[in-house]
Amino acid sequence: MWSRFEPDDGEALPDLVVIQVYITSARRSYVLADWYRARGVFVALGGLHVTSLPDEAARHGDVIFLGPGEDTWPVFLEDWRRRAPRERYTSRERSLAKLPPIRRDLIQRHRYLVPNSIVVTRGCPHHCDFCYKDAFFEGGKSFYTQAVDDALAEIERLPGKHLYFLDDHLLGNRRFAAELFEGMRGTGRVFQAASTVDALLAPDLLEAAVEAGLRSVFVGFETINAGNLTAQRKRQNVGRDYAAVARRVHDAGAMVNASFVVGMDEDEPDVFDRTVAWAVEQGIETATFHIMTPYPGTGLFRRIEAEGRIVHRDWERYDTRHVVYQPRGMTAEQLEEGYWRAYRDFYRWAALWRGAATHERIGDRLRHLAYAGGWKKFERAWDALIRSRQVLHALPLLETALSSFGTRAAQRAGHDDRRARHGHYGRGPTPTPRR
């Protein structure tokens, strides 16, 4: 058996080991790969880090995969069966058509608070300089979707009420998203997803998402310093009214999970206090903070490296919590201390109360406190539930908190449906949601 992911010499060895490598797990992945290869096991490596640094990864695997694997994995399996695998497979043909259903029976659901994670698109239509995934999709389509009916069929197979879309930008293809949300209307699902500020400001799409069950949206605001946006090619944020985004999401009946990156070249030591103050003033429920991290393979890494500002290549520290380059507007110590202070200050009870007070309705204020406080103030309790494998029992609490959001949107949708049925809009009954 395995203990803490330690391979056991007493176990029967597999014919093939496949490891997906992320930057902070690279060292551990290579240790495991080397262990198996030393015992004659064929090892395949793929993922973001392998695509970013293929020559490094190739020293630890018999074969490496660059980019997504939907098109290359079946080819490799056929080559491997014929005992003629290549050393490298590079993705070129990007499509999610005819993918087999995910083997969810292999997932140990009791280990996860949100076991219904799902991805119905790949990549992102934008190309930000600091984005680790941009290099992953180089050489082919950088954003593509499932067929809507296939996505709805996958959702239908998931038990329970809650869904967690892990897509980088669920609203990235307007036509796909609109059809998906229409198909989800009336199914009783609640879900969390990610989007961009420009998509959330577009007419109608956010409202359709909330009617379909969207209750919390991850938004990459990234920085409150406009000069940083152009430098990082974050064009979808340039000239956008961030406050309008927060208001629109709240008015629709959903919560905001804001993402902020600190340590960009325009940032100075006051950026932490200003960012926290802005987020609290907007009534943002949850926020994640990240120290700017120049991932290998990105435009940011190439620029910072050319300027001689990369401090080291200890990949385990490339986790957005440590400073791995020389900042311009402050010292590395100021940046790291400010990052931790931003988290502390945003999640202080006093700040949570101020943020909750920005909502007009008492119910919204209570939900703000319950959701934000429950997520961050009870980390030890969450850790205990995870270690005891009881975390799934907390899922009804999450579903209840999320279900209480979107009430206004749901009421409006029901009101509109009733008016439509009675001919007030000059049209027939609302179409039946596509199953």
PyMOL commands that set and color helices and strands:
alter all, ss='L'
color gray80, all
select helices_A, chain A and resi 23-38+48-52+54-58+72-81+104-106+109-111+135-137+148-157+174-184+197-201+205-212+226-231+235-237+242-252+271-281+299-306+315-317+332-346+349-357+362-376+379-387+391-403+407-421
alter helices_A, ss='H'
color red, helices_A
select strands_A, chain A and resi 16-20+42-46+63-66+88-90+117-118+121-123+143-145+162-165+190-195+214-222+255-262+286-291
alter strands_A, ss='S'
color yellow, strands_A
deselect
rebuild
show_as cartoon
